[in-house]
Amino acid sequence: MLLVKSVRRRVDRKILRFSLTIAAVGLVFVGALYAVSLYPSVQRWQRINQRALTSIKCLDTECDTADLSLDWDELPDYVVDGRNRYLIWFTSSSNEDPQHYSPLDFADTSFIREFRQPKSVRTPDKEVWRLFSREAHSAGKNIEVLVGFAEKSPTNMLDAPQSALPEIDVKLKKVADKIAEGLGKEGQVGSPSKLPVDGFEVVDSDDGNVIYRGPWVPSFLPKGKLLPSGGTKLYLDGSEVYVVQADVSGPIYATSLIHVGSIPWLVALAACAFLALAFAARWGARRFLRNYFAISTVRVPDLKGALQQGEGQFIEFKRGLSPDEPKVHSSDTEVLKSVTAFANTNDGAIFIGVDDRGQIVGLQLDYKKRDVFAQRVRNISRSHIRPIPPMQITFEEIRGLVVAVIAVARGMETVYVLNGAVYVRDGASDVIAQDGDYKRMLAES
């Protein structure tokens, strides 16, 4: 029983290693397929970035962004003028499933503090905005709130007259107070769509980190913040994984993010794929490759070592097989007896081309005939032994004489039967199984 269990453990360990290897390779393949599936999205956002860059016309210190401002369908997540660090465009926090690139989610607080009183400002893209800012406090943080109204913009049907500025200033202050009040009580902005302003942002006073971005409002990146270099790279934001596509044309930088997935979701997906592949590989290996793994555990001595040991519990010599292909002769049956006996008892090797005295007589086999010989052994074994035992056929050549080696593994089935008879190995002999042998094989099963 211990012998069979040992064989089974060895085979099961090999199948486990095989299954895990297949699962690991398959997981890499699945990951590669998933990465390839993202490629069209990366190309699409690259085209969006490049289209945005070509729509911006810069001259001296100003840029014409009218074409970009009127394109509401598809815009990059961020567009930055690298000369003055002006954010020509950024993603609003109110967007559904917002994707933010933290290196660009900063605002120059010194610019924001210039508008403690409502004031008009001309932006580097030739727009005119009325801006107002105030301080606020939330969760122990000092906050800057900036709100704005577009006096002159490509998206406006009419420019705001000077006479309307006092009323606009009142609205800006009310909105800034409302945002500050919401931050103080609930720590959130509320619904930006209900705020009667064109844009706003909420920024941490200490480090310039943007807490919330509403609709677009003039904003500058702080000095010292690096602009994204052109190209494609992975980006991790908390538990979310993105691909960053950055494109550069002259002084203008366009950056977009492609969502890959959350780390827990990706880990769960990878785990499910790995387990599914491992179980499928294990099932296939146990069903179709069990004999292969069983025979791979057999340690077969080479011909020289076998001759030194002589026939015994693990080694059998046979002079040859019958050359008569259709029929099975006594010499063939003797070989099949040894195959069956080893399968029922212990691992063993049968050396065909060696007589009982241990003298090499050899087989008349060239390379083509070796394949025919091996196939004949498999055919007669398949025809007369049930079930088919784990076996492997190789050839050795010494002093010009060819010897066939049939390695047989102790099988994992209860019993192997040759033409209705059960044989076991007893020393150097193949003998009919007795009651004690049957009890042993049943106990081992």
C-alpha positions in Angstrom: 0.0 0.0 0.0 2.8 2.4 0.8 4.4 1.7 -2.6 1.2 2.7 -4.5 0.6 5.7 -2.3 4.1 6.8 -2.9 3.6 6.5 -6.6 0.4 8.4 -6.4 2.0 11.1 -4.3 4.8 11.5 -6.8 2.4 11.6 -9.7 0.1 14.0 -7.9 3.0 16.3 -7.1 4.1 16.3 -10.8 0.5 17.0 -11.9 0.3 19.8 -9.4 3.5 21.4 -10.6 2.4 21.0 -14.2 -1.0 22.5 -13.4 0.5 25.5 -11.6 3.0 26.0 -14.4 0.3 25.9 -17.1 -1.9 28.3 -15.0 1.0 30.7 -14.6 1.8 30.7 -18.3 -1.9 31.0 -19.1 -2.2 33.9 -16.6 0.6 35.7 -18.4 -1.2 35.1 -21.7 -4.5 36.3 -20.3 -2.8 39.4 -19.0 -1.2 40.0 -22.4 -4.6 39.6 -24.1 -6.1 42.1 -21.6 -3.3 44.6 -22.3 -3.9 44.1 -26.1 -7.6 44.8 -25.6 -6.7 48.2 -24.1 -4.6 49.2 -27.1 -7.5 50.5 -29.2 -8.5 52.8 -26.3 -4.9 54.0 -26.0 -4.9 54.7 -29.7 -8.2 56.5 -29.5 -7.1 58.8 -26.7 -3.9 59.4 -28.5 -5.9 60.6 -31.5 -8.0 62.8 -29.2 -4.9 64.3 -27.6 -3.3 65.0 -31.0 -6.5 66.5 -32.4 -6.7 68.8 -29.3 -3.1 69.8 -29.8 -3.6 70.7 -33.5 -6.7 72.8 -32.6 -4.7 75.1 -30.4 -2.8 77.9 -32.1 -0.2 79.7 -30.1 1.6 83.0 -30.8 4.0 84.7 -28.4 2.6 84.3 -24.9 -1.1 83.6 -25.9 -2.9 80.7 -27.5 -6.2 80.6 -29.4 -8.2 77.8 -27.9 -11.6 78.6 -29.5 -11.7 75.4 -31.5 -10.9 73.3 -28.4 -13.5 75.1 -26.3 -16.2 74.3 -28.8 -15.4 70.6 -29.0 -17.5 69.2 -26.3 -17.6 65.6 -27.5 -14.1 64.3 -26.8 -11.4 66.2 -25.0 -8.2 65.2 -23.2 -8.4 65.0 -19.5 -5.8 67.7 -19.2 -4.3 70.3 -21.5 -1.4 72.5 -20.2 0.5 75.4 -21.7 4.1 74.5 -20.6 5.4 78.1 -20.9 3.2 79.6 -18.2 1.8 76.3 -16.6 -1.7 77.4 -17.5 -4.3 74.7 -17.4 -6.1 75.2 -20.7 -8.4 72.3 -19.8 -8.9 69.8 -17.0 -11.4 67.1 -16.0 -14.2 68.1 -13.7 -14.7 66.2 -10.5 -18.4 66.2 -11.2 -18.0 64.0 -14.3 -19.3 60.5 -14.0 -16.5 58.1 -13.0 -13.9 60.9 -12.9 -10.3 59.9 -13.7 -7.8 62.2 -12.2 -4.0 62.3 -12.7 -2.7 63.5 -9.4 0.5 65.1 -10.7 -1.7 67.6 -12.5 -4.3 67.9 -9.8 -2.7 71.0 -8.3 -3.4 74.7 -8.4 -1.2 77.8 -7.8 -2.7 79.2 -4.5 -0.8 82.5 -5.0 -2.9 83.1 -8.1 -6.1 82.2 -6.3 -5.4 84.6 -3.4 -5.2 87.5 -5.9 -9.0 87.5 -6.0 -10.1 88.2 -2.4 -12.1 90.9 -4.1 -13.9 90.2 -7.4 -11.6 91.1 -10.3 -11.5 90.5 -14.0 -8.5 88.7 -15.5 -7.5 88.0 -19.1 -6.2 84.4 -19.5 -3.4 83.2 -21.7 -6.0 81.7 -24.1 -7.6 85.2 -24.6 -10.7 84.7 -22.4 -11.8 87.2 -19.8 -13.0 85.9 -16.4 -14.5 87.5 -13.3 -13.0 85.7 -10.4 -13.5 85.7 -6.6 -11.8 83.6 -3.9 -12.1 83.1 -0.2 -10.7 81.0 2.6 -12.6 78.2 4.2 -11.9 75.4 6.7 -12.7 71.7 6.4 -11.5 68.7 8.5 -8.8 70.7 10.1 -7.5 72.0 6.7 -7.2 75.5 5.3 -9.0 75.6 2.1 -9.1 78.0 -0.9 -12.3 78.4 -2.8 -12.1 80.0 -6.3 -15.3 80.7 -8.3 -15.5 82.3 -11.7 -17.8 83.8 -14.3 -16.8 83.9 -18.0 -17.2 87.5 -19.2 -15.7 86.7 -22.6 -15.4 83.2 -23.9 -15.9 81.3 -27.2 -18.8 79.4 -25.6 -20.7 82.6 -24.7 -23.4 83.8 -27.1 -22.9 87.3 -25.8 -20.1 88.9 -23.7 -21.1 90.2 -20.2 -21.5 94.0 -20.2 -19.6 96.0 -17.6 -22.9 97.1 -16.0 -23.6 93.5 -15.1 -20.4 93.1 -13.1 -21.8 94.2 -9.7 -24.6 91.6 -9.9 -22.1 89.0 -11.0 -19.9 89.8 -8.1 -22.8 89.3 -5.7 -23.4 85.8 -7.2 -19.8 84.9 -7.0 -19.6 85.7 -3.3 -22.8 83.8 -2.5 -21.6 80.8 -4.4 -18.2 80.9 -2.7 -19.9 81.2 0.7 -22.2 78.3 -0.1 -19.3 76.1 -1.2 -17.4 77.0 2.0 -20.4 76.3 4.1 -20.9 72.9 2.6 -17.2 72.1 3.1 -17.5 73.1 6.7 -20.6 71.1 7.5 -20.5 68.0 5.3 -17.0 68.1 3.7 -18.5 68.1 0.2 -19.5 70.6 -2.5 -22.9 69.5 -3.4 -24.4 69.6 -6.9 -22.2 71.8 -9.1 -25.0 72.0 -11.8 -27.1 74.0 -9.4 -24.5 76.7 -8.7 -25.0 79.8 -10.8 -21.4 80.2 -11.9 -19.3 79.1 -14.9 -16.6 77.4 -12.9 -15.0 76.8 -9.5 -12.3 74.8 -7.7 -11.5 73.9 -4.1 -7.8 73.7 -3.2 -5.8 72.8 -0.1 -4.1 76.1 1.0 -1.0 74.4 2.3 0.1 72.2 -0.7 -2.0 73.4 -3.6 -3.7 69.9 -4.0 -7.0 70.2 -5.7 -9.8 68.8 -3.5 -12.6 69.4 -6.0 -12.8 70.7 -9.5 -16.1 71.9 -10.8 -16.7 73.2 -14.3 -13.5 74.7 -15.8 -12.2 77.9 -14.2 -8.8 79.6 -14.9 -6.0 77.7 -13.0 -2.2 77.4 -13.1 0.0 74.6 -12.0 2.4 75.5 -9.1 6.0 76.0 -9.9 8.1 72.9 -9.4 5.4 70.5 -10.5 6.7 68.3 -13.4 4.8 68.2 -16.6 4.1 64.7 -18.1 6.6 63.6 -20.7 5.1 62.2 -24.0 4.4 58.6 -24.2 2.3 55.8 -22.6 2.8 54.5 -19.1 1.0 52.8 -16.2 -0.3 55.0 -13.3 -1.6 53.9 -9.9 -4.1 56.1 -8.1 -5.0 54.5 -4.8 -6.5 51.1 -5.7 -7.2 52.2 -9.3 -4.9 51.4 -12.2 -4.7 53.5 -15.3 -2.8 53.9 -18.5 -1.6 57.5 -19.0 -1.3 58.7 -22.6 0.6 62.0 -22.9 1.3 63.8 -26.1 3.3 67.0 -26.6 3.2 69.6 -29.4 5.5 72.6 -29.0 4.7 74.1 -25.6 1.3 72.4 -25.2 0.9 69.1 -23.3 -2.3 66.9 -23.6 -2.8 64.1 -21.1 -5.6 61.5 -21.0 -6.2 58.4 -18.7 -7.5 55.0 -19.7 -9.0 53.1 -16.8 -7.5 49.6 -16.5 -9.4 48.5 -13.4 -9.2 48.5 -9.6 -6.5 46.4 -7.9 -9.0 44.3 -6.0 -10.9 43.6 -9.2 -7.8 42.8 -11.1 -6.5 40.6 -8.4 -9.8 38.8 -8.2 -9.9 38.4 -12.0 -6.3 37.1 -12.0 -7.0 34.7 -9.1 -10.2 33.3 -10.9 -8.3 32.9 -14.1 -5.3 31.2 -12.4 -7.6 28.8 -10.5 -9.7 28.0 -13.5 -6.6 27.3 -15.6 -5.0 25.3 -12.8 -8.1 23.1 -12.3 -8.5 22.7 -16.1 -4.9 21.7 -16.5 -5.1 19.3 -13.5 -8.3 17.7 -14.9 -6.7 17.3 -18.3 -3.4 16.0 -16.8 -5.2 13.4 -14.6 -7.4 12.3 -17.5 -4.9 12.2 -20.4 -1.4 12.5 -18.9 -1.5 10.5 -15.8 0.5 7.6 -17.3 3.0 10.1 -18.7 3.6 11.6 -15.3 3.7 8.1 -13.7 6.4 6.9 -16.1 8.3 10.1 -15.7 8.9 9.1 -12.0 10.6 5.8 -12.9 14.4 5.7 -12.5 15.7 3.4 -15.2 19.3 2.2 -15.1 21.3 2.5 -18.2 22.3 -0.7 -20.0 25.7 -0.9 -18.4 24.2 -0.5 -14.9 21.5 -3.1 -15.7 24.1 -5.6 -16.9 26.0 -5.1 -13.7 22.9 -5.7 -11.5 21.5 -8.5 -13.5 17.9 -9.7 -13.5 15.9 -9.1 -10.4 12.9 -7.4 -8.8 13.4 -4.3 -11.0 15.2 -5.6 -14.1 14.2 -8.1 -16.8 16.2 -9.3 -19.8 14.5 -10.5 -23.0 16.1 -11.7 -26.2 13.7 -10.2 -28.6 10.2 -9.9 -30.0 8.6 -11.9 -32.8 9.0 -10.2 -36.2 5.6 -11.5 -37.2 3.5 -8.2 -36.9 -0.1 -9.6 -37.1 0.4 -12.4 -34.5 1.6 -12.5 -30.9 4.1 -15.3 -30.3 5.4 -16.7 -27.1 8.3 -14.2 -27.0 5.8 -11.4 -27.2 3.7 -12.9 -24.4 6.8 -13.1 -22.2 7.4 -9.4 -22.7 3.8 -8.6 -21.9 3.9 -10.7 -18.7 6.8 -8.6 -17.5 5.1 -5.4 -18.4 2.0 -6.5 -16.5 4.0 -7.8 -13.5 5.9 -4.5 -13.1 2.6 -2.5 -13.4 1.1 -4.6 -10.6 4.1 -4.7 -8.3 6.8 -2.1 -8.7 8.6 0.1 -11.2 10.9 -1.9 -13.6 12.7 -1.9 -16.9 12.7 -4.6 -19.6 15.8 -4.7 -21.7 15.1 -6.4 -25.1 18.2 -7.5 -26.9 19.8 -9.1 -23.9 19.6 -12.9 -23.2 19.0 -14.5 -19.8 22.8 -14.8 -19.2 23.2 -11.0 -19.5 24.8 -11.2 -22.9 23.9 -8.5 -25.4 22.6 -10.0 -28.6 21.1 -6.8 -30.0 18.2 -6.1 -32.3 18.5 -5.5 -36.0 16.9 -2.0 -35.9 17.9 1.1 -37.9 16.4 4.4 -36.9 13.2 3.8 -39.0 12.7 0.3 -37.7 13.0 1.5 -34.1 9.8 3.5 -34.5 8.1 0.4 -36.0 9.3 -1.7 -33.1 8.1 0.8 -30.4 4.7 1.0 -32.1 4.4 -2.8 -32.2 5.1 -3.0 -28.4 2.4 -0.4 -27.8 0.0 -2.1 -30.1 0.3 -5.6 -28.5 0.2 -4.1 -25.0 -3.0 -2.1 -25.9 -4.6 -5.2 -27.4 -3.9 -7.6 -24.5 -3.4 -5.7 -21.2 -6.3 -3.9 -19.4 -6.0 -1.2 -18.5 -2.9 0.2 -20.4 0.0 0.5 -17.9 2.3 3.5 -17.8 5.2 2.7 -20.1 8.0 4.3 -22.1 10.2 2.8 -24.9 13.7 4.0 -25.6 16.8 2.6 -27.3 20.4 2.2 -26.3 23.3 1.3 -28.6 26.5 -0.2 -27.3 29.3 -1.6 -29.5 27.0 -1.3 -32.5 24.3 -3.4 -30.9 20.8 -1.9 -30.3 18.9 -2.7 -27.2 15.3 -1.6 -26.6 14.4 -0.5 -23.1 10.7 -0.6 -21.9 10.3 1.3 -18.7 7.2 0.4 -16.8 5.8 2.3 -13.8 3.9 0.7 -10.9 0.4 1.7 -12.0 -2.2 3.5 -10.0 -5.0 1.2 -11.0 -6.0 -1.7 -8.6 -4.9 -4.4 -11.0 -3.6 -4.9 -14.5 -4.7 -8.0 -16.4 -3.0 -9.8 -19.3 -5.5 -11.9 -21.3 -7.5 -12.7 -18.2 -4.5 -13.4 -16.0 -2.9 -11.2 -13.3 0.9 -11.3 -13.0 3.2 -9.9 -10.3 6.9 -9.6 -9.9 8.6 -12.1 -7.6 12.4 -11.5 -7.7 13.5 -12.2 -11.3 10.3 -14.0 -12.2 6.8 -13.0 -13.4 4.3 -15.2 -11.6 0.5 -15.6 -11.5 -0.9 -13.6 -8.6 -2.1 -15.5 -5.5 -4.7 -14.6 -2.9 -2.2 -12.7 -0.9 -1.2 -10.6 -3.9 -4.9 -9.8 -4.6 -5.4 -8.8 -1.0 -2.3 -6.5 -1.2 -3.4 -4.9 -4.4 -6.9 -4.3 -3.1 -5.6 -2.9 0.1 -3.3 -0.5 -1.9 -6.1 0.7 -4.1 
